[in-house]
Amino acid sequence: MPNQRLTQTQRQELKLSPQQIQLMKLLQLPLIELEQRIKEEIEANPALEDSHENDYDDNEPINDEDDNGENDDYNDEEVDFSKDDEFDITDYLQDEDIDDYSYKLQTNNYSADDDTYEAPIVNEETFQDYLNQQLAYRNLTEKQLEIGEYIIGNLDDNGYLNRPVPNIVDDMLFTMNVATTEEEVTEVLHIVQELDPPGIAARNLQECLLIQLERLQEDNPFADYSLSITIVKEFFEEFTRKHYDRIAKKMEVSNRELKTALDEILKLSPKPADASSSGTKNIHYITPDFFVFVRDGKVELSLDGRNAPELHISKSYLKMLEDFSKTKDSRNMQEAAQFVKQKIDAAKWFIDAINQRQNTLYVTMKAIVDIQEEYFLTGDETQLRPMILKDVADKVGLDISTISRVANSKYVQTPYGTFLLKFFFSEGITNEEGEEVSTREIKKILKDNVDNEDKAKPMTDEQLMIVLKDKGYPIARRTVAKYREQLGIPVARMRKKI
């Protein structure tokens, strides 16, 4: 028999309890989804109730007998019952008031003068519905209508058709059992492109702009859009690269004529779906988790819990558990007691998790407000201090991963707008005076300079670097380029205007 050597290895492993996992999941939920999650939990667990589901009067005693007043530690382990087991309800309740396990999700830190925030009602008509309604008024065959609806169903959020015509032909055959040809699909596509808003169902930006210009020409026969149409149709690459000198030379037009034509093009919408009226699209509203107010020169923070009900453990289930526990000679009764106890445990864990969630949200946002107090007082982005996740985690004594979950999914309404919490986080650099400043402050200065530059001679990254250095921010040109790209600002050549 070959020699075998037994080896022992040791490794450290972090295992989360079910309660911790539940808390992490709850932390990530925005308010609307949290409300739905609570409803689901109440439906799944009859031991969990809100204030409207209480079958017992609040003053009704839970136990007719006086407890022994002891306060033993609660044991979270599951209990296996047998005929010889002794089960005492007072061991489970630990002489704790039931109200200790009720958690009111509503916060009462609102005064009568506070503005009430109510999310507007969402219009349920989608943008696709709007287009399909227009399509239905066209004189189309049943097959053409099917093709048109399929095309509309494949438009992206900006209103573009990214599905090639040959693929649509294949899709309709295999998924809808509708045999068609590329010519038929193309014909219907052109009909869809005649719908409002202009530019809808274009396959690229060039076609989108061209559709809009041609529609303008049709609607305004006495105007002349021919120069703009020619630029988009024949000199689109030069137009996108802002090689205006080449366009003027090739078309033999003056700078004034060229500028007039370009101005017409720049009025067009590159995202036609955004051009539709607000009544024709689903509108998504953000429900803030926090509200920040400034009163008498002080920053005040409120945590929004108004969309959630009061939660507590069902008194009927507690009474049921008490009654079952008094019966020692029936295995069925003991199994029933075990089932009831598990439901009460789950309800208690859920209430505790909700409690911890609200507390975690509040202490995290309070730390952010304390660190960024100057910003919340003024609304000036240059007052934002460098702040990373670790700064907040150290301040509140929580894990960085917990702070990240809060910062990446929660919103705060301020006097200056509604922001995702991660808006307030940024790295820092040291200026010439040795002070640490936020990269957001530098980006704000960079953006202001670009906004105010001479568009006929936009500033290069090298020139922007010099401006920032003169203001006391010695950063490299490649860093300027990185910040510019993060701000969505194109290079100087692309910002040039005649």
C-alpha positions in Angstrom: 0.0 0.0 0.0 1.6 3.3 -1.0 2.6 5.6 1.7 0.1 8.3 2.5 0.9 11.5 4.2 -1.7 13.4 6.0 -1.3 17.2 5.9 -3.2 19.8 7.8 -3.7 23.3 6.4 -5.3 26.3 8.0 -7.1 29.0 6.2 -9.2 32.0 7.3 -12.6 32.2 5.8 -15.3 34.9 6.2 -18.8 33.4 6.3 -21.8 35.6 6.5 -24.8 34.6 8.6 -28.2 34.5 6.9 -29.1 37.6 8.8 -26.0 39.4 7.5 -26.8 38.4 4.0 -30.4 39.6 4.4 -29.1 42.9 5.7 -26.7 43.3 2.7 -29.6 42.7 0.3 -31.8 45.2 2.1 -29.1 47.8 2.1 -29.0 47.8 -1.7 -32.7 48.4 -2.2 -34.1 51.8 -3.0 -37.2 52.9 -1.1 -39.8 51.7 -3.7 -38.2 48.3 -3.9 -37.9 48.1 -0.1 -41.6 48.7 0.2 -42.3 45.9 -2.2 -39.9 43.6 -0.4 -41.6 44.3 2.9 -45.0 43.4 1.4 -43.6 40.2 0.0 -42.2 39.3 3.5 -45.5 40.0 5.2 -47.3 37.8 2.6 -44.8 35.0 3.1 -44.6 35.1 6.9 -47.9 35.3 8.9 -45.9 36.0 12.0 -44.9 39.4 10.6 -47.5 42.1 10.6 -47.9 45.8 10.0 -49.9 48.0 12.3 -53.1 47.3 10.3 -52.9 43.6 10.7 -52.9 43.3 14.5 -55.7 41.0 15.6 -55.2 41.8 19.3 -55.7 44.9 21.3 -52.3 46.6 22.1 -53.2 46.5 25.8 -54.1 42.8 25.9 -51.5 40.7 27.9 -49.5 38.2 26.0 -49.2 35.8 29.0 -51.7 35.5 31.8 -49.1 34.2 34.1 -46.3 36.4 35.5 -42.9 35.6 34.2 -39.9 34.9 36.4 -38.3 38.2 35.6 -35.1 36.6 34.5 -33.2 38.0 31.5 -31.2 35.1 30.0 -29.4 35.5 26.7 -31.5 34.5 23.7 -30.3 31.4 21.9 -30.5 31.7 18.1 -30.0 27.9 17.5 -33.0 25.9 16.3 -34.6 23.5 18.8 -35.4 19.9 18.1 -38.4 18.8 20.2 -38.9 15.4 21.8 -41.4 14.2 24.4 -38.9 14.7 27.2 -38.0 18.3 26.2 -39.0 21.1 28.6 -40.0 24.2 26.7 -40.9 27.4 28.5 -42.3 30.4 26.7 -40.6 32.7 29.1 -37.2 31.3 28.0 -38.0 32.4 24.5 -39.4 35.8 25.3 -36.6 36.5 27.9 -38.9 38.9 29.7 -38.6 41.3 26.9 -41.3 43.7 26.0 -42.8 42.8 22.6 -42.6 46.5 21.7 -38.8 46.0 21.6 -39.2 43.9 18.5 -41.4 46.4 16.8 -39.6 48.8 14.5 -41.3 51.9 13.2 -40.0 52.5 9.8 -41.4 56.0 9.7 -39.2 58.8 10.9 -40.9 61.5 12.9 -38.1 64.1 12.5 -40.3 66.3 10.4 -41.8 69.6 11.5 -45.0 71.2 10.3 -43.1 73.6 8.2 -41.3 70.8 6.2 -42.2 70.4 2.6 -43.8 67.1 1.9 -42.1 65.1 -0.9 -44.4 63.1 -3.1 -43.3 61.3 -6.2 -45.4 62.1 -9.2 -47.5 59.5 -10.9 -45.8 57.7 -13.7 -47.5 57.9 -17.1 -48.0 54.3 -18.2 -48.0 54.9 -21.9 -44.7 53.9 -23.4 -42.8 55.4 -26.3 -43.4 52.2 -28.3 -47.2 52.6 -27.6 -47.0 56.2 -29.0 -45.3 55.0 -32.2 -47.6 52.0 -32.6 -50.7 54.3 -32.3 -49.3 56.4 -35.2 -48.5 53.3 -37.2 -52.1 52.0 -36.8 -53.4 55.1 -38.7 -51.3 54.2 -41.8 -52.9 52.3 -44.6 -51.0 49.1 -44.1 -51.6 45.5 -44.8 -51.7 43.1 -41.8 -48.2 41.8 -42.7 -46.8 45.4 -43.0 -48.3 46.2 -39.6 -46.6 43.2 -38.1 -43.3 44.2 -39.6 -43.7 47.8 -38.4 -44.5 46.8 -34.9 -41.5 44.4 -34.8 -39.2 47.3 -36.0 -40.6 49.6 -33.3 -40.1 46.9 -30.7 -36.4 46.7 -31.6 -35.7 50.5 -31.2 -33.2 51.4 -28.5 -33.7 54.0 -25.8 -32.5 56.7 -28.1 -34.9 55.7 -30.9 -32.3 54.0 -33.2 -32.8 50.7 -35.0 -29.6 48.7 -34.4 -31.0 45.5 -35.8 -29.9 45.0 -39.5 -32.7 44.4 -42.0 -31.5 40.8 -42.9 -31.6 39.9 -39.2 -35.1 41.2 -38.9 -36.2 39.0 -41.8 -34.7 36.0 -40.1 -36.1 36.9 -36.7 -39.6 37.3 -38.0 -39.5 33.9 -39.7 -38.1 31.9 -36.8 -39.9 33.7 -33.9 -43.2 34.8 -35.5 -43.5 32.4 -38.5 -43.8 35.4 -40.7 -42.0 35.1 -44.1 -40.9 38.4 -45.5 -38.1 39.8 -47.6 -35.5 42.5 -47.1 -37.3 44.7 -49.6 -40.6 44.4 -47.7 -38.9 45.2 -44.4 -37.0 48.2 -45.9 -40.3 49.6 -47.3 -42.0 49.4 -43.9 -38.9 50.8 -42.2 -39.2 53.9 -44.4 -42.8 54.2 -43.3 -41.8 54.0 -39.6 -39.2 56.6 -40.2 -42.0 59.0 -41.3 -43.5 58.8 -37.8 -43.0 61.4 -35.1 -40.6 62.4 -33.7 -38.5 63.0 -36.8 -35.4 60.8 -37.0 -37.0 57.8 -35.3 -35.9 54.3 -36.5 -32.7 55.7 -38.1 -29.9 53.1 -38.3 -27.1 55.6 -37.6 -26.6 59.3 -36.7 -26.1 60.3 -40.4 -29.5 58.8 -41.4 -31.1 60.3 -38.3 -30.0 63.8 -39.1 -30.8 63.4 -42.8 -34.4 62.3 -42.0 -34.9 65.3 -39.8 -33.5 67.7 -42.5 -35.6 66.2 -45.2 -38.7 66.5 -43.0 -37.9 70.2 -42.4 -37.6 70.7 -46.1 -41.0 69.1 -46.7 -42.7 71.1 -43.9 -41.1 74.4 -45.0 -41.0 74.3 -48.9 -40.0 78.0 -49.0 -36.9 77.5 -46.9 -33.7 76.1 -48.3 -32.0 73.2 -46.4 -30.1 71.9 -49.4 -26.7 73.0 -48.2 -27.3 71.3 -44.8 -28.6 68.2 -46.5 -25.6 68.0 -48.8 -23.2 68.4 -45.8 -24.8 65.5 -44.0 -25.2 63.3 -47.1 -21.8 63.8 -48.8 -19.5 65.4 -46.2 -20.6 63.7 -43.0 -17.1 62.5 -42.0 -15.6 65.9 -42.4 -18.6 67.4 -40.4 -18.1 65.0 -37.5 -14.3 65.8 -37.4 -15.1 69.5 -37.7 -12.9 69.9 -40.8 -15.0 72.9 -41.8 -12.3 74.4 -44.0 -12.3 71.3 -46.2 -16.1 71.4 -46.5 -16.2 75.1 -47.5 -13.4 74.6 -50.1 -15.0 71.5 -51.6 -18.5 73.0 -51.7 -17.2 76.4 -52.8 -19.2 78.3 -50.2 -18.3 81.2 -47.9 -17.8 80.8 -44.2 -21.0 82.7 -43.5 -23.0 80.3 -45.7 -21.3 77.3 -44.1 -22.0 78.5 -40.6 -25.7 79.0 -41.5 -26.0 75.5 -42.8 -24.1 74.1 -39.8 -26.3 75.9 -37.4 -29.4 74.2 -38.9 -27.7 70.8 -38.4 -26.7 71.5 -34.8 -30.4 72.3 -34.0 -31.3 68.7 -34.8 -31.7 66.0 -32.2 -29.1 63.2 -32.2 -31.4 61.2 -29.9 -34.9 61.4 -31.5 -36.6 59.4 -28.7 -35.7 62.3 -26.4 -37.6 64.7 -28.7 -41.0 63.2 -27.9 -43.3 64.8 -25.4 -43.1 63.7 -21.8 -46.6 62.3 -22.1 -45.5 59.6 -24.5 -42.7 58.0 -22.5 -42.4 56.2 -19.3 -40.8 58.7 -16.8 -38.7 57.3 -14.0 -38.8 59.3 -10.8 -36.1 59.1 -8.2 -37.4 58.7 -4.6 -34.6 60.1 -2.3 -33.7 58.1 0.8 -32.5 61.3 2.5 -33.4 65.0 2.6 -30.9 67.7 3.5 -32.1 71.1 4.5 -30.2 74.3 5.5 -31.9 76.3 8.2 -30.4 79.2 10.1 -27.0 78.3 8.8 -27.1 74.7 9.9 -27.4 71.5 7.9 -30.3 69.3 8.9 -30.7 65.6 7.8 -33.8 63.6 7.5 -34.1 59.9 6.6 -37.2 59.1 4.5 -39.1 56.2 5.9 -42.6 57.3 5.0 -43.3 54.6 2.3 -42.8 51.8 4.8 -45.3 50.4 7.4 -44.8 49.7 11.1 -43.7 46.1 11.6 -44.1 43.9 14.6 -44.4 40.2 15.5 -47.9 38.9 15.4 -49.3 38.6 19.0 -51.5 35.8 17.8 -48.5 33.8 16.8 -46.8 34.5 20.1 -49.9 33.3 21.9 -50.1 30.3 19.7 -46.5 29.4 20.5 -47.3 29.7 24.2 -50.3 27.4 23.9 -48.3 24.8 22.0 -45.4 24.8 24.4 -47.8 23.8 27.3 -48.6 20.6 25.5 -45.8 18.1 26.1 -47.5 14.8 25.2 -48.2 15.4 21.5 -45.5 15.2 18.8 -47.8 17.0 16.4 -48.1 19.8 18.8 -44.4 20.0 19.3 -43.8 20.1 15.5 -46.4 22.8 15.3 -44.6 24.8 18.0 -41.4 24.4 16.1 -43.0 25.7 12.9 -44.4 28.7 14.7 -41.1 29.4 16.4 -39.3 29.4 13.1 -41.8 31.9 11.7 -41.4 34.2 14.7 -37.6 33.9 14.4 -37.8 34.9 10.7 -40.0 37.8 11.5 -37.7 39.0 14.3 -34.7 38.7 12.0 -36.4 40.7 9.3 -37.4 43.5 11.7 -33.9 43.6 13.1 -32.5 43.8 9.6 -34.8 46.6 8.7 -33.8 48.4 11.9 -30.1 47.9 11.1 -30.7 49.1 7.5 -32.2 52.4 8.6 -29.5 52.9 11.2 -26.8 52.2 8.7 -28.2 54.5 6.1 -28.6 57.3 8.6 -25.1 57.1 10.2 -23.5 56.8 6.7 -25.3 59.9 5.4 -24.6 61.8 8.6 -20.9 61.1 8.2 -21.1 62.4 4.6 -22.9 65.5 5.7 -20.3 66.2 8.4 -17.4 65.8 6.1 -19.0 67.8 3.2 -20.7 70.4 5.4 -19.3 73.4 3.5 -20.8 72.0 0.3 -24.2 71.5 1.8 -24.2 75.0 3.2 -23.2 76.7 -0.1 -23.9 74.3 -3.0 -20.5 75.2 -4.4 -18.8 72.1 -5.9 -15.4 73.6 -5.3 -16.1 73.2 -1.6 -16.3 69.4 -1.8 -13.5 67.9 0.2 -11.6 64.8 -0.9 -13.5 61.8 0.5 -13.1 58.1 -0.2 -15.1 55.2 1.1 -12.5 54.5 3.8 -13.0 58.0 5.2 -16.7 57.3 5.9 -16.1 53.7 7.0 -13.6 54.8 9.6 -15.9 57.6 10.8 -18.9 55.3 11.4 -17.0 52.0 12.2 -18.5 50.0 9.3 -16.9 48.0 6.5 -16.0 49.7 3.3 -18.2 47.2 1.4 -21.2 48.4 3.4 -20.5 52.0 2.7 -20.1 51.2 -1.0 -23.5 49.5 -1.0 -25.1 52.6 0.4 -23.2 55.1 -1.7 -23.9 53.3 -5.0 -27.7 52.9 -4.6 -29.1 55.8 -2.5 -30.1 59.3 -3.4 -30.2 62.5 -1.3 -32.4 65.5 -2.1 -30.6 68.8 -1.3 -31.4 72.5 -1.9 -29.1 72.2 -5.0 -30.6 69.1 -6.6 -31.0 65.3 -6.1 -27.7 63.3 -6.1 -26.5 59.8 -5.9 -24.4 59.5 -2.8 -21.3 58.6 -4.7 -21.4 62.1 -6.2 -19.8 63.3 -3.0 -16.8 61.0 -3.2 -13.6 62.0 -4.9 -9.9 61.5 -4.7 -7.6 64.3 -3.6 -4.4 65.9 -4.7 -2.1 68.4 -3.1 -2.0 72.0 -4.4 1.1 74.3 -4.4 0.3 75.4 -0.9 0.4 71.9 0.4 -3.3 71.6 0.9 -5.3 68.6 -0.1 -8.1 69.5 -2.6 -10.7 67.4 -4.2 -10.3 66.3 -7.8 -13.9 67.5 -8.2 -12.8 71.0 -7.5 -10.2 70.8 -10.3 -12.8 69.4 -12.7 -15.1 72.2 -11.9 -12.4 74.8 -12.7 -11.5 72.8 -15.9 -15.2 72.8 -17.0 -15.6 76.5 -16.3 -12.6 77.4 -18.4 -13.8 75.2 -21.3 -17.3 76.8 -21.1 -15.9 80.3 -21.2 -13.2 79.7 -23.9 -13.2 81.3 -27.3 -14.9 78.6 -29.4 -13.2 79.8 -32.5 -9.9 78.9 -30.8 -10.6 76.3 -28.1 -8.0 75.6 -25.5 -5.7 72.5 -25.9 -5.0 70.2 -23.0 -1.6 71.8 -22.8 -3.1 75.3 -22.4 -5.6 74.0 -19.9 -2.7 72.5 -17.9 -1.1 75.9 -17.8 -4.3 77.6 -16.6 -4.7 75.1 -13.8 -1.1 75.5 -12.8 -1.5 79.3 -12.7 -4.4 78.7 -10.3 -2.3 76.5 -8.0 -3.1 73.1 -9.3 0.1 71.6 -10.8 -1.1 68.5 -12.7 0.2 66.8 -15.8 -1.2 67.2 -19.3 -2.3 63.6 -19.4 -4.2 64.1 -16.1 -6.0 67.1 -17.7 -6.9 64.9 -20.6 -8.2 62.2 -18.2 -10.4 64.7 -16.3 -11.6 66.2 -19.6 -12.7 62.8 -20.8 -14.4 62.0 -17.5 -16.4 65.2 -17.9 -17.4 64.2 -21.4 -15.6 67.2 -23.0 -14.2 66.5 -26.5 -10.7 67.5 -27.6 -10.1 71.1 -28.7 -10.5 70.4 -32.4 -14.0 68.9 -31.8 -15.0 72.0 -29.8 -14.2 74.4 -32.5 -17.0 76.5 -33.9 -17.0 79.0 -36.7 
